[in-house]
Amino acid sequence: MEQDLRRFLARAEQVLDRLEPLLPQAPAPVDWRRTRAARWRRHPQGGGHLTAIERPHRIRLTDLHGIDRQKALLERNTRQFVAGDPANNALLWGARGTGKSSLVKALLDRFARDGLRMIEVERDDLMHLPDIVRQIAPLDHRFVLYCDDLAFSAEEPGHRSLKAVLDGSLAVAPDNVLIYATSNRRHLLPERMQDNLDTHRVDDEIHPGEAVEEKISLSERFGLWVAFHPFSQDEYLKIVFHWLKRLKADVRPKDEIRAEALRWALTRGSRSGRVAWQFARDWAGRNNSE
């Protein structure tokens, strides 16, 4: 019996020696002293890990125009957070291309020296939020979990995990974690006419149906709502000329640039900050190469 056991162990060791080179290496832990940002990577077999973002997108608050009120709100909230004072989870919602994601990235650039760190979590990975929070809760840094372009179908489970972390679990969220989410929808879940048919009247009061209550309840868990609206023509052109100067492009003749920029926006169907940035890159590239 003992001899059979030794043969079995020897054989098992040979098999393990062959398998070991084929197995993925355990991911190195993120060094938050050197890393500003990371993202959650899901494992095909379940679970996941944090991986450092080697080159985070650097954008300054001064590069963002036309959203002064929104900048002031988020900058104040983030300053409170990194100082250890009470602060709110934030939902940035509104028109596409108006600076929601750029503002979150600019806040990291502004407060990284004060200990702020950011973790990007994709919508499909929101069920892992409790695992992420458990990993970073004991750390000294202050973490913003960044969820970009959130929108859910009614059947997706991710919004329930988000609800629990925001406010709805028996476990208290750690003081060093906030969630900043961006969305084109204020209520994150699709709203249909059928939902309004469930609204009923009691005496002179109107009571929304359960479907409406369910869809509103997720966004209400964010303590801070920050709305972003389409830019006017003048705001759009101001952004265009800002980026042209940042790209060191010749801003003459102004009238020609204005006309080109407006035609560009017309073809894109939007006068947004993103469209202004794209036009500026195109104009600068074409004219610098001539």
MARKEKE-346709 format. One line per field, with one value per residue (C-alpha): x, y, z; residue in three letters. Coordinates in steps of 0.1 Angstrom, whole numbers, plus 5000, padded with zeros to 4 digits. Example, Ala and Ser with C-alpha at 12.3 -4.5 7.8 and 13.67 -1.06 7.14 Angstrom:
BEGIN
x = 5123 5137
y = 4955 4989
z = 5078 5071
residu = ala ser
END
This chain:
BEGIN
x = 5000 5028 5046 5015 5010 5046 5041 5008 5025 5054 5030 5009 5041 5050 5015 5017 5051 5036 5005 5023 5037 5003 4985 4982 5004 4987 4983 5005 4988 4983 5009 4987 5016 5027 4993 4966 4940 4931 4903 4886 4893 4869 4882 4865 4862 4847 4859 4885 4913 4924 4950 4969 4962 4997 4987 4955 4939 4952 4928 4927 4897 4907 4903 4865 4843 4806 4801 4813 4785 4790 4827 4822 4797 4820 4852 4837 4823 4856 4876 4854 4860 4898 4898 4880 4848 4813 4806 4781 4780 4774 4754 4764 4736 4726 4734 4761 4795 4790 4819 4806 4834 4860 4851 4856 4890 4899 4890 4915 4942 4933 4933 4957 4984 4960 4955 4926 4927 4902 4889 4870 4843 4823 4786 4788 4812 4790 4781 4817 4814 4813 4846 4862 4851 4863 4898 4902 4884 4915 4937 4948 4939 4905 4889 4863 4847 4840 4812 4809 4779 4755 4722 4704 4677 4651 4664 4701 4713 4740 4718 4709 4745 4750 4719 4733 4767 4752 4726 4706 4729 4732 4770 4780 4800 4836 4844 4872 4849 4826 4809 4808 4786 4779 4748 4726 4696 4687 4670 4694 4666 4644 4611 4581 4545 4532 4548 4527 4495 4500 4498 4468 4450 4442 4419 4437 4472 4489 4508 4533 4531 4557 4575 4581 4592 4617 4633 4636 4649 4683 4692 4678 4705 4731 4733 4744 4728 4746 4728 4746 4728 4736 4759 4749 4766 4788 4798 4806 4828 4846 4855 4867 4891 4903 4914 4930 4952 4960 4970 4992 4972 4969 4935 4934 4913 4887 4857 4867 4873 4839 4821 4840 4834 4796 4795 4813 4788 4759 4772 4775 4741 4756 4773 4791 4825 4834 4825 4845 4876 4873 4870 4900 4921 4910 4917 4950 4962 4952 4967 4999 5007 5004
y = 5000 5024 5016 5023 5056 5067 5057 5077 5108 5106 5104 5133 5154 5147 5157 5190 5197 5195 5216 5244 5262 5262 5278 5317 5334 5349 5386 5409 5431 5468 5491 5520 5542 5542 5536 5562 5540 5504 5483 5452 5422 5393 5357 5334 5308 5333 5361 5386 5408 5445 5454 5487 5512 5521 5552 5568 5595 5628 5657 5689 5706 5738 5720 5715 5744 5750 5729 5753 5744 5707 5711 5730 5704 5674 5692 5702 5666 5650 5675 5666 5629 5630 5651 5624 5644 5631 5630 5615 5590 5608 5602 5623 5621 5639 5646 5626 5641 5669 5661 5636 5610 5637 5654 5622 5617 5653 5649 5620 5642 5670 5650 5621 5639 5640 5602 5598 5566 5553 5519 5514 5488 5479 5474 5436 5434 5452 5419 5419 5452 5436 5417 5450 5469 5441 5443 5481 5488 5482 5505 5540 5556 5570 5552 5563 5533 5547 5532 5547 5549 5530 5517 5485 5464 5453 5418 5425 5416 5442 5470 5451 5447 5484 5491 5471 5488 5523 5519 5488 5462 5453 5459 5496 5509 5517 5554 5553 5543 5563 5555 5580 5568 5584 5577 5593 5582 5598 5567 5542 5517 5519 5537 5526 5540 5507 5517 5548 5528 5514 5548 5551 5578 5578 5607 5636 5620 5603 5571 5557 5521 5496 5495 5532 5530 5503 5523 5555 5538 5530 5565 5579 5560 5584 5614 5638 5642 5663 5671 5678 5696 5702 5731 5763 5772 5798 5772 5747 5771 5782 5746 5742 5772 5760 5727 5742 5763 5733 5715 5745 5749 5782 5797 5820 5827 5825 5829 5799 5778 5787 5778 5745 5737 5743 5722 5694 5696 5695 5663 5647 5659 5673 5704 5686 5688 5655 5667 5699 5679 5657 5687 5703 5672 5670 5707 5707 5675 5687 5722 5712 5687 5713
z = 5000 5009 4977 4956 4974 4966 4929 4928 4944 4920 4890 4903 4907 4871 4859 4879 4865 4830 4838 4858 4827 4811 4841 4841 4867 4897 4890 4910 4935 4925 4941 4950 4960 4923 4906 4902 4885 4879 4864 4874 4851 4853 4852 4828 4855 4880 4902 4890 4900 4899 4873 4871 4843 4832 4813 4827 4806 4819 4815 4835 4850 4832 4799 4805 4794 4796 4827 4855 4878 4874 4880 4912 4925 4918 4928 4962 4968 4959 4981 5010 5003 5001 5033 5052 5055 5045 5008 4984 4957 4924 4893 4863 4837 4806 4770 4753 4748 4773 4796 4821 4818 4812 4845 4864 4848 4855 4892 4894 4879 4904 4936 4929 4949 4979 4979 4955 4935 4909 4899 4866 4868 4837 4838 4833 4863 4888 4905 4917 4935 4970 4962 4950 4981 5004 4988 4991 5024 5046 5025 5034 5000 4991 4962 4936 4918 4883 4863 4829 4806 4829 4816 4824 4810 4835 4835 4842 4877 4879 4891 4922 4932 4926 4948 4976 4976 4974 5001 5008 5023 5060 5057 5059 5029 5040 5044 5018 4989 4967 4934 4905 4876 4843 4822 4794 4815 4848 4861 4846 4838 4807 4812 4792 4788 4803 4836 4839 4834 4869 4885 4907 4926 4963 4972 4956 4957 4928 4936 4911 4903 4915 4882 4883 4920 4912 4884 4904 4935 4919 4909 4942 4961 4946 4970 4943 4909 4884 4851 4818 4790 4753 4745 4728 4696 4714 4740 4713 4694 4726 4732 4696 4699 4734 4720 4689 4711 4733 4701 4691 4659 4640 4649 4619 4599 4627 4604 4583 4614 4628 4596 4593 4630 4626 4595 4613 4642 4617 4601 4635 4647 4680 4693 4722 4738 4722 4687 4693 4704 4673 4650 4666 4661 4625 4618 4636 4618 4584 4587 4605 4577 4550
residu = met glu gln asp leu arg arg phe leu ala arg ala glu gln val leu asp arg leu glu pro leu leu pro gln ala pro ala pro val asp trp arg arg thr arg ala ala arg trp arg arg his pro gln gly gly gly his leu thr ala ile glu arg pro his arg ile arg leu thr asp leu his gly ile asp arg gln lys ala leu leu glu arg asn thr arg gln phe val ala gly asp pro ala asn asn ala leu leu trp gly ala arg gly thr gly lys ser ser leu val lys ala leu leu asp arg phe ala arg asp gly leu arg met ile glu val glu arg asp asp leu met his leu pro asp ile val arg gln ile ala pro leu asp his arg phe val leu tyr cys asp asp leu ala phe ser ala glu glu pro gly his arg ser leu lys ala val leu asp gly ser leu ala val ala pro asp asn val leu ile tyr ala thr ser asn arg arg his leu leu pro glu arg met gln asp asn leu asp thr his arg val asp asp glu ile his pro gly glu ala val glu glu lys ile ser leu ser glu arg phe gly leu trp val ala phe his pro phe ser gln asp glu tyr leu lys ile val phe his trp leu lys arg leu lys ala asp val arg pro lys asp glu ile arg ala glu ala leu arg trp ala leu thr arg gly ser arg ser gly arg val ala trp gln phe ala arg asp trp ala gly arg asn asn ser glu
END
